[in-house]
Amino acid sequence: MSNSDLPPQHSKELAAARTHTWSHEKDDRWTAVDQYAIKHLHPPGSANYAAINYAIQLAEEKQLPSIEVSLLQGKWLQTQCQLIDARHVLEVGTLGGISSIWLGTSSSRVRVTTIEIAPERKAVAEQAIAHAGLSERVEVMLGAGMDVLPKLRQEVARGERSKFDLVFIDADKPNNLNYFNEAIQMVRSRGCIIVDNVVRRGRVADDELAKTDSQVEGARRVIEGAGADERVLGHTLLQTVGEKNYDGMLICVIK
């Protein structure tokens, strides 16, 4: 659940977010179910087990914020790529490269382009991606999302890049709708855009918080924007619980 498109100066805010507790944020049942499922669906010896484990340990060693997707959420992203036979995937918000590895191991033919604003995080991600043997298939681009995405869009328009089959947006939340509007122009028909962290522990439904909390406002803007966008064929919001707490994803299929 990366906020890796945030400038480094926001690290104090991220640290505070990690230590702040909410009465409905965790439940022992959620963690127990995750642990049970992981034991059977992502056991030692799984295809990318060593690569994911290395990436997690490296992120901890480099003291990156623990806001990446959970194991089951990463596996869910991987499965979505497999369902639509994704060949070209775009990710906004790389952090330590953990979700990039999940996406990049969805098949031997997939190519992932991922965007990271912080040079030190890009270096960590590239180390993890190289360890996974994915350097030839996962490209980490350095820069702010709203600087890089228009360049990618122009390359797609010129035919220099293929349209994307799936886009995963997991960066700074106030820019959610901006990223969505850039990405939708680069997605093939019946391709998919997934926006992470839009439920915000249920706060997305709080009208008053939306006036003062830029994260909640950003989540609401992309939900409402996608809901009214005629370029979207279908959409839904999926609430999630587990060891990574209570949140959710916006899922859109493009016409």
N, C-alpha and C positions, 0 to 999 in steps of 0.2 A: 504494500500500500504506500507507494512512494510519493513523497512530496519533493522529489529530487530536482524539480525545475525551480525550486525556491533558491534565492541567493543565499550564500553561506552565512550572511549576517542574521538569517532567521534561525540559526541553530539553537539559540536560547529558547525560542518559541517552541521548537520541536522537542527540546528536552523537557520543557514544562508540560507539553502535551503527553509525553510518555509517563510522567509521574502523576498527572492529575487523574483521579479516580471518579467514576460515576457509578451510582447505585445499580444501574442496569447494564453496566459495561461488560461484566464478566459473569460467567456461571460455570461451576465445576462440571456440569453436564456437557456443556459445549466443548470444553477442553477434552473431557473423557471420550467423547464421540470422535473428535479429531484424532486423538491418539490411537483409538481402536482402528479407525479407517486407514490411517497412515501405516499401521502395522501390516495391513493386508494389501493395500493399494500402492504403497511406496516403500517396500521393505529393502533392506540392504541387498545389493545385487541387482536392483532395478536398473533399467537402461541408463538413466541419468542420475542415479543416486549419488555416486561419488562426486559428480560435477556440482550438483546442488549443495551437497554437504560442504564441499570446499568453498563455494561461494558464500555460504552463510557464515562459515568460520572466518573467512577473510574479511567480510563486512564487520564482524564483531571485533576482529583484531585491529582494523582500521578505524574503529569507533564510529561507524556510520549509524545513523538512527535506525532503530528496528521497526521500520514502517513499510517493509516490502510485503508482497503478498505472502500469505501463509502457504504451507505445502499443498494443502487441498485446493486452495484458490489457484495456485500456480498450475496444478494438474488440471484444474477446470479450464484454464486458459489454453493449455496444451490440447485438451480434448476439443475445444471449440475450433481450433485450427484444423484438427483432424476431421471434424464433421464437415467442414466446407472445403477440405483439401487445399488449405491456404498455401500459396507459393510465395506471396509477398506480404510481409507484415510490417506495420509501422507502430512504434511505441514512443510515447511522449513521457519522459521521466524514467531514466535508466537506473538511478541510484547505484547499487552494487552489482547490477547485471543478473540478479536472480530470476526475475520475470523474463528477461531476455533469453536466458538459458532454457526456461520452460518453453517459450515460444520457438526458440531455435532448434529444439529437439523434438518438435511435433512431427517432423518428417525429414528425410535426407535431402529433400528438394526445396525446402522453405528458405527464404532469405529474409532477414530481419534488419530493419533500419531503426535505430533507437537514438533518442535525443537527450543529452544531458548538459545542464548549464555549468556545473562545477568541474573544473579540470581534475581536482583530486578524486572526485567520485568517478569520473570517466576513466582514470587510470586504474582504479580498483576494479571497475566493471570489465575493462579490457583484460586485466590479469585473470579474472575469473572465467571470462569467455574463452581466453586462450587455453586455460587449463582444461576446459570442456571440449577443446578441439573444434571450436566454432568460429575462429577468427576470420575464416574465409567466407562465412555465411552470415555473420552478424556485424554490421557496421555501426559504430558508435560515433555520432556526430556531436561536436561540441558547440554549444550556444543556447541562447534562450529559445524557447519553443516558438515564440512569435517572430523571431528572426529567421529560424531555420525552416519552418513550415512553408512560408511563401516561396522560398527557393526550391524546396522539393516540389511544390505545386507547379511551379514553372517548368521544372524538369519533366514532370509527368505530362504537362500540356504539350511540351515539345517532342514527346515520345522518347525521351532519354531515360526515363524510368517507367516501369510497368505500373499500372494502377494497383492499389493495395487491396488485398482480399479482406484483411482484418486490421483494425486500428485499436490499440489499447492506450487510453489516456489516463495517466496516473501521475500528474504533476501538480503545480500550484493551482489550487481550486478556484481562485477568482478568475482565472483565465479559461476555465472549462469550456465555456461557450465559444470563446475565440478559437480554441484548439479544435473544437467540434466543427465549426464553420470552415476552417481551413481543411481539415481532414476529409470532410464529406465530398469535397471537390476532387479528391484523389482516390476515392473508393469505387471499385467496380460495382455494377448492378448486382444486387443480392449479396453484396459484401456487408461487413459488420463493423460497427463502432461500439466499443465498450468503454464506459467512463466509470472509473473506480471512486469509492469513498463519497458517494452522494447521499447516503442516509445520515451520516454524521451522528451515530448513536441515537437516532430518532429526532435529532434537533432540526432536521430539514423541514419537519411539519410545524415548527414553531414560528408563527408569523412575526412575533416580536424580535426573536433572535435574528431573523433575516434582515432586520433593519440595522443591526449593530455588529454582526459577525460576518466578516467577508467570506469565510469558508462556507458557511450556510448559504449566504447569498449566491455564491458561485455555484453551489450544488443546485439551488433552485432555478437559477438562470438557465443552466444547461438542460434540466428536466423540462422546464416550461418551453424553452426554445425548441428542443427536439420534438416535443409534443405538438407544436404548431407548425413544424417544418414539412412542407409538401414534398420535399425530396426524400422523406423517410417513409418506407413501406410499412414497417411495423416496429413497435418498441414496447419495452416493459422495464419495470424496476424490480430487481431481485434483492430482497433483504438477506443479509448473511450474518451468521453467528459462528463462533468458534474460538480457538486459542488466540486469534487476532482481534477478539472483541466483537462488537456489534456495529455493522455498517451495511453497505450494499452497493450494487452496481446498476448503472443505466445501460441497457442493451438495445441497440438500434440496428435494423436491417434497412439498407439503402435501396431505393427504387432502381 
